[in-house]
């Protein structure tokens, strides 16, 4: 209980600091070269396991061709998508969560669609206010800091985008984020190796004695 309380308090402090920096104009974004497909695969791998643990389907859809590398603050982009995806999985008791990615240079659109309880019309904007939750989500046993959506929308705005939501009570919700992700035409990062490495050309570099099976008497009790 002490550990959970400490984690909750730490999350509150971090969230409040982020909001303060954004509102004061003191949040500085990085201009990272992000390999988009690798970035998305990491997120999908993480949340597919979480969804499976809850007995719901996780469906990932994206364009057949995406820019290889884009400019973005990788940490902040990941923070936003983790907030949206974790909320969708947390509030979905049965059915599925869809993660859909569109791209039309230089704008990327991310959709997180769930089959959860939905959000009442009067709560569609209120859920983005600090410490607010929709009326249908109050009964959920898993509670967060109440700052995730607030920070996500503020960060999206700073990054040249926005987050909108549509929902139907009893059917589910669709969180849609549009954000500027300019394609990098001449990336400086080295492309990852596509195939697994099984060996190398040239003579062996290890000592044959290290590969020799030890005599059992050396290790006898």
VENBELFEN-V270199 format. One record per backbone hydrogen bond with DSSP energy under -1.0 kcal/mol. NH is the residue of the N-H (numbers start at 0). CO is the residue of the C=O. If there is no record, write none. Layout:
# VENBELFEN-V270199
nh->[NH;NH]
co->[CO;CO]
This chain:
# VENBELFEN-V270199
nh->[4;5;6;7;8;9;10;11;12;13;14;15;16;17;18;19;20;21;22;23;24;25;31;33;35;35;38;39;40;41;42;43;44;45;46;47;48;49;50;51;52;54;55;56;58;60;69;70;71;73;76;77;78;79;80;81;82;83;84;85;86;87;88;89;90;96;97;98;99;100;101;103;106;107;108;109;110;111;112;113;114;122;123;126;127;128;130;131;136;139;150;151;152;153;154;155;156;157;158;159;160;161;163;165;167;169;170;171;173;174;175;176;177;178;180;183;209;210;217;218]
co->[0;1;2;3;4;5;6;7;8;9;10;11;12;13;14;15;16;17;18;19;21;20;71;69;33;67;34;35;36;37;38;39;40;41;42;43;44;45;46;47;48;51;50;94;96;98;33;181;31;71;72;73;74;75;76;77;78;79;80;81;82;83;84;85;86;56;112;58;110;60;108;106;103;178;101;176;99;174;97;172;95;119;120;122;124;125;145;128;133;136;146;147;148;149;150;151;152;153;154;156;155;177;175;173;171;116;167;167;165;111;163;109;161;107;105;68;206;207;214;215]
